[in-house]
Amino acid sequence: MLRSTRTLASLIRSLTFGTALVVGTTAVSTTVIGCKDESQPKYWVEKLGENAWKARSIKRLEQFFEDALTKANKDRTRPEVTSLLDQIVEPLTQVYVNDFDTLDAKTRTGLIKLLASFQDERTTPALKKAFEEFAKKPKEKDYEDMRWASRATADLRKAGKGAELAEPMLNAFLKLKFTSMVGGITFKDLTAAMLIKPEKSWSGPLIALLGTDIEKPKQGELELQRQINDQIFWQTTAARLLGEIGDPAAVEPLFMVVLDPTKGAVATTAVMALVKLGKPATDTALKLLKGEDDKLKTHSLARMQKFTDAKEPPKDEPYMQMAAVVLGTMGRAETIPTMIEVMKAQKGGNQALVASELAKIPATDVSKAAFKEVFASQSIDSRMPPQGANSLLALTEQAALFFDADLTPWLLEQADKQKGSGEDVKTLQANLTVSAMKLMKPDQVAAVKAAVEKHGTKVEKDLFAEAESLMKECGDRTACYLERVEKSENQDQKKQFTGMKAAYMIAILGDEAARDSLIERLDAIENPAIRHVVANVIDRLTPQGSVEVADKLQKIIDKNAESPDAQKARGDQSLQGVAYRIRARAGS
């Protein structure tokens, strides 16, 4: 009995101890779990290693980041933000790199978007992975990764970081089809990232892109049109980048684009790239203008013959025409003597074209005299290449670009000298009075008024009334014209000629100080027509070029490019050309 009692007591003790042990173990286990607090980033970082928890962990860490950023009032330098990033950036980056193939598209895209929002150099391996995977296996849809990688790369390159992303980004660009769904959502961000400190090592591949032929479109062939659009994207972007890189090796390939009629959609960008390349491009343009660059000359004639399906090459020297356009766009005074020499050797439309481009260059007495000679040599029926515009009408409009009031009497004289009463003559006479209005000074108002009464229609008479009213208010006071050019009511289309005339007067009366004041007012000058004239005024008041002025203009252009108002960016096209011109002049 005693033995049984002892056995029972021992059993009870064992059971009691065992229960205590279980309870104790349970308590310890609860404590360990309690240390892994779900409210802490560390818990979710550890969960990234578990496939079942990966997607949820990424979303939870994203919420931590958003909360920290909100509390820090978007200040990424605050300790609470930097401390969090130190915990989560590298683990999340490794997930993207190591699990790229196994993550579902939604989770993977969300992850690269989150990594991009960090603006942290430690995400570079993930950004590189996004570019490399696309370059290796280009997709036409269901791949947003490169869009976010491009934005993040832009942030890093602005800060002088992310150098190792240059080559992967270029390789991805070379495979990106503009016409694909991926291209549609990616091309703007990728292009913007590449334009930030583009690498000289890119020159070779970009130049190679320019060598690809672009076919002529054919009615109803949609696939061919897609291929054409893809080529236009690649080559336009390549031309733009080459202009920024500044490699002289790009001069000849860019000229080949300009001389190829099938690449008209790329030509404008190629011309601006040549402007940025400065003296090497100028030297080539002058040589081509004189017909002395055999390679480019032959290329031009062959391309034009093929484009027109002609039996023989054209006789009107298309290479000379395009060289003149490039030189006019460059706006460099040292090119004037050669342009005049070639112009005098030409006839008809070609001569008018060179004169038209000559007017874009800061004027000299010699260039104005040569311009007048060409005007006098043209007939009312003369046509100017490449678009066949009426030569005299085109030259009449270009005459105002000299910004010289001394041309006013000459313009009025040309109006009186025209013979005949046909519509072409009347149109020319009316347009001559408009150019005279733009250039007239206060002491010339009466003479211009008489010419408008004689040759103008109601349109010209209404424009003159605006100009006359402005000149009565301002006289020869530049400050007054500066006030009027930015006046809000003059930004309306109905009153825009007042703003345009004010801009012309600033060019005629003003100096560098007036130019600087005009630049300060650019934000208030919203009317595209006035803004175009203002851009030309800034150019004319900076004949020697200026890096400082170009920087000021570029800052305005870049700000407007980021504006949700697309009209602002479109209104800066002329301003961008001027910024390139005066920067190139300063570096010559």
ChimeraX attribute file (.defattr): number of C-alpha atoms within 10 A of each C-alpha:
attribute: neighborCount
match mode: 1-to-1
recipient: residues
	/A:1	6
	/A:2	7
	/A:3	8
	/A:4	9
	/A:5	10
	/A:6	11
	/A:7	12
	/A:8	12
	/A:9	12
	/A:10	12
	/A:11	12
	/A:12	12
	/A:13	12
	/A:14	12
	/A:15	12
	/A:16	12
	/A:17	12
	/A:18	12
	/A:19	12
	/A:20	12
	/A:21	12
	/A:22	12
	/A:23	12
	/A:24	12
	/A:25	12
	/A:26	11
	/A:27	11
	/A:28	12
	/A:29	11
	/A:30	11
	/A:31	11
	/A:32	10
	/A:33	10
	/A:34	10
	/A:35	10
	/A:36	14
	/A:37	12
	/A:38	12
	/A:39	10
	/A:40	13
	/A:41	21
	/A:42	15
	/A:43	15
	/A:44	22
	/A:45	19
	/A:46	14
	/A:47	17
	/A:48	20
	/A:49	13
	/A:50	10
	/A:51	13
	/A:52	10
	/A:53	13
	/A:54	19
	/A:55	19
	/A:56	15
	/A:57	22
	/A:58	23
	/A:59	16
	/A:60	18
	/A:61	23
	/A:62	20
	/A:63	13
	/A:64	19
	/A:65	22
	/A:66	16
	/A:67	14
	/A:68	22
	/A:69	19
	/A:70	13
	/A:71	13
	/A:72	15
	/A:73	10
	/A:74	13
	/A:75	14
	/A:76	16
	/A:77	11
	/A:78	14
	/A:79	12
	/A:80	15
	/A:81	22
	/A:82	16
	/A:83	12
	/A:84	17
	/A:85	18
	/A:86	11
	/A:87	13
	/A:88	20
	/A:89	19
	/A:90	18
	/A:91	15
	/A:92	22
	/A:93	22
	/A:94	15
	/A:95	18
	/A:96	25
	/A:97	16
	/A:98	13
	/A:99	13
	/A:100	17
	/A:101	11
	/A:102	10
	/A:103	17
	/A:104	11
	/A:105	15
	/A:106	12
	/A:107	17
	/A:108	22
	/A:109	21
	/A:110	18
	/A:111	24
	/A:112	24
	/A:113	20
	/A:114	21
	/A:115	26
	/A:116	26
	/A:117	17
	/A:118	18
	/A:119	18
	/A:120	18
	/A:121	18
	/A:122	16
	/A:123	26
	/A:124	24
	/A:125	17
	/A:126	25
	/A:127	29
	/A:128	22
	/A:129	21
	/A:130	27
	/A:131	25
	/A:132	20
	/A:133	17
	/A:134	21
	/A:135	19
	/A:136	11
	/A:137	10
	/A:138	16
	/A:139	17
	/A:140	16
	/A:141	12
	/A:142	11
	/A:143	20
	/A:144	21
	/A:145	25
	/A:146	31
	/A:147	24
	/A:148	24
	/A:149	30
	/A:150	27
	/A:151	21
	/A:152	26
	/A:153	33
	/A:154	25
	/A:155	21
	/A:156	22
	/A:157	20
	/A:158	12
	/A:159	11
	/A:160	11
	/A:161	15
	/A:162	22
	/A:163	13
	/A:164	11
	/A:165	21
	/A:166	20
	/A:167	16
	/A:168	19
	/A:169	25
	/A:170	22
	/A:171	17
	/A:172	20
	/A:173	24
	/A:174	15
	/A:175	16
	/A:176	24
	/A:177	23
	/A:178	23
	/A:179	17
	/A:180	15
	/A:181	15
	/A:182	21
	/A:183	24
	/A:184	14
	/A:185	16
	/A:186	24
	/A:187	21
	/A:188	14
	/A:189	18
	/A:190	24
	/A:191	20
	/A:192	14
	/A:193	23
	/A:194	20
	/A:195	17
	/A:196	17
	/A:197	16
	/A:198	19
	/A:199	17
	/A:200	13
	/A:201	12
	/A:202	17
	/A:203	20
	/A:204	13
	/A:205	13
	/A:206	22
	/A:207	20
	/A:208	13
	/A:209	19
	/A:210	25
	/A:211	13
	/A:212	12
	/A:213	13
	/A:214	19
	/A:215	14
	/A:216	13
	/A:217	15
	/A:218	9
	/A:219	8
	/A:220	8
	/A:221	9
	/A:222	11
	/A:223	9
	/A:224	16
	/A:225	17
	/A:226	16
	/A:227	17
	/A:228	19
	/A:229	18
	/A:230	19
	/A:231	22
	/A:232	19
	/A:233	21
	/A:234	21
	/A:235	28
	/A:236	22
	/A:237	24
	/A:238	28
	/A:239	29
	/A:240	22
	/A:241	25
	/A:242	30
	/A:243	26
	/A:244	19
	/A:245	21
	/A:246	19
	/A:247	15
	/A:248	16
	/A:249	15
	/A:250	25
	/A:251	24
	/A:252	18
	/A:253	19
	/A:254	27
	/A:255	26
	/A:256	22
	/A:257	28
	/A:258	26
	/A:259	26
	/A:260	22
	/A:261	20
	/A:262	20
	/A:263	23
	/A:264	14
	/A:265	16
	/A:266	25
	/A:267	22
	/A:268	17
	/A:269	22
	/A:270	32
	/A:271	26
	/A:272	21
	/A:273	26
	/A:274	35
	/A:275	29
	/A:276	26
	/A:277	26
	/A:278	24
	/A:279	18
	/A:280	18
	/A:281	25
	/A:282	22
	/A:283	14
	/A:284	18
	/A:285	28
	/A:286	21
	/A:287	17
	/A:288	22
	/A:289	27
	/A:290	18
	/A:291	17
	/A:292	13
	/A:293	15
	/A:294	11
	/A:295	11
	/A:296	20
	/A:297	19
	/A:298	13
	/A:299	17
	/A:300	25
	/A:301	21
	/A:302	17
	/A:303	17
	/A:304	20
	/A:305	16
	/A:306	15
	/A:307	14
	/A:308	12
	/A:309	10
	/A:310	11
	/A:311	8
	/A:312	12
	/A:313	17
	/A:314	14
	/A:315	7
	/A:316	13
	/A:317	15
	/A:318	19
	/A:319	27
	/A:320	24
	/A:321	22
	/A:322	23
	/A:323	26
	/A:324	27
	/A:325	21
	/A:326	25
	/A:327	28
	/A:328	24
	/A:329	21
	/A:330	31
	/A:331	27
	/A:332	25
	/A:333	19
	/A:334	10
	/A:335	18
	/A:336	20
	/A:337	12
	/A:338	14
	/A:339	22
	/A:340	19
	/A:341	12
	/A:342	18
	/A:343	23
	/A:344	15
	/A:345	10
	/A:346	16
	/A:347	13
	/A:348	16
	/A:349	22
	/A:350	24
	/A:351	24
	/A:352	27
	/A:353	28
	/A:354	28
	/A:355	30
	/A:356	27
	/A:357	22
	/A:358	32
	/A:359	24
	/A:360	24
	/A:361	24
	/A:362	20
	/A:363	19
	/A:364	13
	/A:365	8
	/A:366	11
	/A:367	21
	/A:368	17
	/A:369	10
	/A:370	17
	/A:371	24
	/A:372	17
	/A:373	13
	/A:374	23
	/A:375	21
	/A:376	10
	/A:377	13
	/A:378	19
	/A:379	13
	/A:380	14
	/A:381	12
	/A:382	16
	/A:383	21
	/A:384	23
	/A:385	18
	/A:386	12
	/A:387	7
	/A:388	10
	/A:389	15
	/A:390	20
	/A:391	26
	/A:392	27
	/A:393	21
	/A:394	19
	/A:395	24
	/A:396	22
	/A:397	16
	/A:398	19
	/A:399	26
	/A:400	23
	/A:401	25
	/A:402	24
	/A:403	24
	/A:404	21
	/A:405	20
	/A:406	14
	/A:407	19
	/A:408	24
	/A:409	16
	/A:410	14
	/A:411	26
	/A:412	23
	/A:413	14
	/A:414	17
	/A:415	22
	/A:416	14
	/A:417	10
	/A:418	14
	/A:419	10
	/A:420	9
	/A:421	9
	/A:422	8
	/A:423	9
	/A:424	13
	/A:425	19
	/A:426	18
	/A:427	15
	/A:428	21
	/A:429	26
	/A:430	22
	/A:431	23
	/A:432	30
	/A:433	29
	/A:434	26
	/A:435	20
	/A:436	32
	/A:437	28
	/A:438	25
	/A:439	26
	/A:440	28
	/A:441	21
	/A:442	13
	/A:443	11
	/A:444	16
	/A:445	19
	/A:446	12
	/A:447	14
	/A:448	23
	/A:449	19
	/A:450	13
	/A:451	22
	/A:452	27
	/A:453	15
	/A:454	14
	/A:455	22
	/A:456	22
	/A:457	13
	/A:458	10
	/A:459	10
	/A:460	17
	/A:461	18
	/A:462	14
	/A:463	19
	/A:464	25
	/A:465	13
	/A:466	17
	/A:467	21
	/A:468	22
	/A:469	11
	/A:470	19
	/A:471	23
	/A:472	11
	/A:473	12
	/A:474	18
	/A:475	15
	/A:476	18
	/A:477	14
	/A:478	20
	/A:479	15
	/A:480	17
	/A:481	28
	/A:482	22
	/A:483	15
	/A:484	22
	/A:485	31
	/A:486	23
	/A:487	17
	/A:488	15
	/A:489	14
	/A:490	21
	/A:491	24
	/A:492	13
	/A:493	14
	/A:494	9
	/A:495	14
	/A:496	20
	/A:497	22
	/A:498	29
	/A:499	33
	/A:500	24
	/A:501	26
	/A:502	29
	/A:503	29
	/A:504	28
	/A:505	29
	/A:506	27
	/A:507	27
	/A:508	21
	/A:509	17
	/A:510	20
	/A:511	16
	/A:512	13
	/A:513	10
	/A:514	19
	/A:515	22
	/A:516	14
	/A:517	13
	/A:518	24
	/A:519	18
	/A:520	13
	/A:521	15
	/A:522	16
	/A:523	13
	/A:524	13
	/A:525	20
	/A:526	19
	/A:527	21
	/A:528	19
	/A:529	16
	/A:530	25
	/A:531	26
	/A:532	17
	/A:533	21
	/A:534	27
	/A:535	23
	/A:536	22
	/A:537	24
	/A:538	26
	/A:539	27
	/A:540	26
	/A:541	20
	/A:542	21
	/A:543	18
	/A:544	17
	/A:545	23
	/A:546	18
	/A:547	16
	/A:548	12
	/A:549	19
	/A:550	22
	/A:551	14
	/A:552	14
	/A:553	23
	/A:554	18
	/A:555	12
	/A:556	18
	/A:557	21
	/A:558	13
	/A:559	12
	/A:560	19
	/A:561	16
	/A:562	11
	/A:563	12
	/A:564	9
	/A:565	10
	/A:566	11
	/A:567	14
	/A:568	19
	/A:569	18
	/A:570	13
	/A:571	19
	/A:572	23
	/A:573	16
	/A:574	16
	/A:575	23
	/A:576	19
	/A:577	18
	/A:578	27
	/A:579	25
	/A:580	26
	/A:581	25
	/A:582	27
	/A:583	21
	/A:584	24
	/A:585	22
	/A:586	16
	/A:587	14
	/A:588	12
